[in-house]
Every structure is written in structure tokens, then in C-alpha cells.
Amino acid sequence: MRVNMNKTKKIALTGLMLAIIIILSAIEHILLPPLPFLPPNMKLGLSNIIIMYCVFFISKTQAVTLNTAKSLFVFLMRGSVAASLSFCGGILSILIIIMLIYIFKERVSYTAVSVAGAVAHNIGQFAAVSIIIYSPYIIYYLPVLLISGVILGNITGLLLKIIMPAFHHIFK
């Protein structure tokens, strides 16, 4: 179900989606305590649910725009390193999701795409960290990122499936 809209509606929808992304990101960063099963500095990625929905149902270009705007918000709130991680992880995640949708068309599940996107997000962040902090020891954190990407990708994929009817109602 692709959403068809005029330019004004698309701008308003982008603003609404960005507001939801910012709220979810802020809640996750400020209000939610670190979950005991998560490695250090690992987040659930709630705001990525909105971006995944956008890739599936609105527009891939708009998903990239939202990721860029989210990264700018992260830059203002947490600085350049966090913004770099947000941007690199988000862009790689979106590219992998688009690739999977293109290859598998309608046969791909939201959970599988979410897991692949979460793993890609962590790999993108790992690549950015590798450039920022050069140390041969950071490679030991990569398996932790990959495993947590699979776990958290399953959670966000499930959340997307659960709240998708509400999104269809809000964003139509």
C-alpha cells in the first residue's frame, strides 16, 4: 500500500514523521534506562521504525531525508560523533532495506528486513567509529554489534508489525 500524496501533504507528513522520530529518539536517549541485556551504548532504535515504515510505504527519498534530519538533530543534541554514527548507520541501513525490497519484492518479511537493517545500522556505525577512533581492538566489539543487531532488529520488526495499522491510519 503506497501512499499517494500532493506536495503539501508530503511536506506535512515529513514534518510529522520527523517530530515522531525526534520524540522517540529523545525518549530512548534521555528517559529510557539502559536495558540490562544490551551492550554499552546500545539503543533499541525506536525511531528507526518510522524510517522503515517510510521506506516501505511512503518514499525511499523521504526516508533518506528523514535520516539526514534525524542526524542533524542528533548533532545539535549530542555532537558530531553521535551525528556521524547516526548518519552512517542510518544510510547503510536504508540502502540494505531498499536492496532487500528490490530483490525479494513482496516476499520479504518486515522482521527480516528489520534485522538486516539493524545489523547494517550497526556495521555503518562501526565503520564510522573505525575512522574516528583508530584502534585494532575495536574489531572485538563487532560480534557484539552483530548479535545485538539481530536481537534488536527482531524487536523493532515486531513493533513495526504491531503499530503498522496505526501508522496507515495516521499517515494516509
C-alpha positions as CSV (number, residue, x, y, z in Angstrom):
1,M,0.0,0.0,0.0
2,R,1.9,3.0,-1.3
3,V,0.6,6.4,-0.1
4,N,-0.1,8.8,-2.9
5,M,0.0,12.5,-1.9
6,N,0.5,16.0,-3.2
7,K,3.5,18.2,-2.3
8,T,1.9,20.0,0.6
9,K,0.7,16.8,2.2
10,K,4.1,15.2,1.7
11,I,5.8,18.2,3.5
12,A,3.3,18.0,6.3
13,L,3.8,14.2,6.6
14,T,7.6,14.6,6.6
15,G,7.3,17.1,9.4
16,L,5.0,14.8,11.4
17,M,7.3,11.8,10.9
18,L,10.4,13.9,11.9
19,A,8.6,15.0,15.0
20,I,7.8,11.4,15.9
21,I,11.4,10.4,15.2
22,I,12.8,13.2,17.4
23,I,10.4,12.3,20.3
24,L,11.2,8.6,20.1
25,S,15.0,9.4,19.9
26,A,14.8,11.7,22.9
27,I,12.7,9.2,24.9
28,E,15.2,6.5,24.1
29,H,18.2,8.6,24.9
30,I,17.0,10.6,27.9
31,L,14.2,8.7,29.6
32,L,14.8,5.0,29.0
33,P,17.5,3.5,31.2
34,P,19.9,1.2,29.5
35,L,18.3,-2.2,29.2
36,P,20.3,-4.9,31.1
37,F,20.6,-7.2,28.1
38,L,22.1,-4.5,25.9
39,P,25.8,-3.9,25.4
40,P,27.2,-0.4,26.4
41,N,25.8,2.5,24.3
42,M,23.3,0.2,22.5
43,K,19.8,1.5,22.0
44,L,16.6,-0.2,20.8
45,G,16.3,2.0,17.7
46,L,12.7,3.0,18.1
47,S,13.0,6.0,15.7
48,N,14.2,3.6,13.0
49,I,10.7,2.1,12.9
50,I,9.4,5.3,11.4
51,I,12.2,5.3,8.8
52,M,11.5,1.7,7.9
53,Y,7.8,2.5,7.5
54,C,8.7,5.4,5.3
55,V,10.9,3.1,3.1
56,F,8.1,0.6,2.7
57,F,5.1,2.8,2.3
58,I,6.0,6.4,1.6
59,S,9.2,7.0,-0.4
60,K,12.8,5.9,-0.2
61,T,14.0,9.5,-0.8
62,Q,11.9,10.7,2.1
63,A,13.4,8.0,4.3
64,V,16.9,9.4,3.4
65,T,15.7,12.9,4.1
66,L,14.3,11.9,7.5
67,N,17.6,10.1,8.4
68,T,19.6,13.2,7.5
69,A,17.3,15.4,9.5
70,K,17.5,13.0,12.4
71,S,21.3,13.1,12.2
72,L,21.2,16.9,12.3
73,F,19.0,16.7,15.4
74,V,21.5,14.3,17.0
75,F,24.3,16.7,16.1
76,L,22.5,19.6,17.9
77,M,21.7,17.4,20.9
78,R,24.8,15.1,21.3
79,G,27.5,16.4,19.0
80,S,29.4,15.5,15.8
81,V,30.5,12.0,16.8
82,A,26.9,10.9,17.6
83,A,25.6,12.5,14.5
84,S,28.2,10.8,12.3
85,L,27.2,7.4,13.8
86,S,23.5,8.2,13.4
87,F,24.0,9.2,9.7
88,C,26.4,6.4,8.7
89,G,24.3,3.7,10.4
90,G,21.0,5.1,9.1
91,I,22.2,5.4,5.4
92,L,23.7,1.9,5.3
93,S,20.5,0.6,6.9
94,I,18.2,2.3,4.4
95,L,20.4,1.1,1.5
96,I,20.2,-2.5,2.7
97,I,16.5,-2.3,3.2
98,I,15.9,-0.9,-0.2
99,M,18.1,-3.6,-1.7
100,L,16.2,-6.4,0.0
101,I,12.8,-4.9,-1.0
102,Y,14.1,-4.7,-4.6
103,I,15.5,-8.2,-4.7
104,F,12.7,-10.0,-2.8
105,K,9.7,-7.7,-3.7
106,E,6.6,-8.7,-1.8
107,R,8.1,-11.9,-0.3
108,V,10.3,-10.2,2.2
109,S,9.1,-10.0,5.8
110,Y,9.2,-6.9,7.9
111,T,11.1,-8.7,10.6
112,A,13.8,-10.0,8.2
113,V,14.2,-6.5,6.7
114,S,14.3,-5.0,10.2
115,V,17.0,-7.5,11.3
116,A,19.1,-6.8,8.1
117,G,18.6,-3.0,8.6
118,A,19.6,-3.2,12.3
119,V,22.7,-5.2,11.5
120,A,23.6,-2.8,8.7
121,H,23.0,0.1,11.0
122,N,25.5,-1.3,13.5
123,I,28.0,-2.0,10.7
124,G,27.7,1.6,9.5
125,Q,28.2,2.9,13.0
126,F,31.2,0.5,13.4
127,A,32.7,1.8,10.1
128,A,32.3,5.4,11.3
129,V,33.9,4.6,14.7
130,S,36.7,2.8,12.9
131,I,37.5,6.0,11.1
132,I,37.1,8.3,14.1
133,I,38.9,6.1,16.7
134,Y,41.7,4.1,15.1
135,S,42.4,1.1,17.3
136,P,42.9,-2.6,16.2
137,Y,41.0,-3.6,19.4
138,I,37.6,-2.3,18.3
139,I,37.2,-5.2,16.0
140,Y,36.4,-7.3,19.1
141,Y,33.2,-5.3,19.5
142,L,31.9,-6.2,16.0
143,P,30.4,-9.6,17.0
144,V,28.6,-7.9,19.9
145,L,27.2,-5.3,17.4
146,L,26.1,-8.0,15.0
147,I,24.4,-10.2,17.7
148,S,22.6,-7.2,19.2
149,G,21.6,-6.1,15.7
150,V,19.8,-9.4,15.2
151,I,18.1,-9.3,18.6
152,L,17.1,-5.6,18.4
153,G,16.1,-6.0,14.7
154,N,13.6,-8.7,15.7
155,I,12.2,-6.4,18.3
156,T,11.8,-3.4,16.0
157,G,10.4,-5.6,13.2
158,L,7.8,-6.9,15.6
159,L,7.0,-3.4,16.8
160,L,6.6,-2.2,13.2
161,K,4.1,-5.1,12.5
162,I,2.2,-4.2,15.7
163,I,1.9,-0.5,15.1
164,M,1.6,-0.5,11.3
165,P,-2.2,-0.3,11.3
166,A,-2.0,2.9,13.4
167,F,0.7,4.3,11.0
168,H,-1.6,3.5,8.0
169,H,-4.4,5.4,9.7
170,I,-2.2,8.4,10.7
171,F,-0.2,8.7,7.5
172,K,-2.9,8.1,4.9
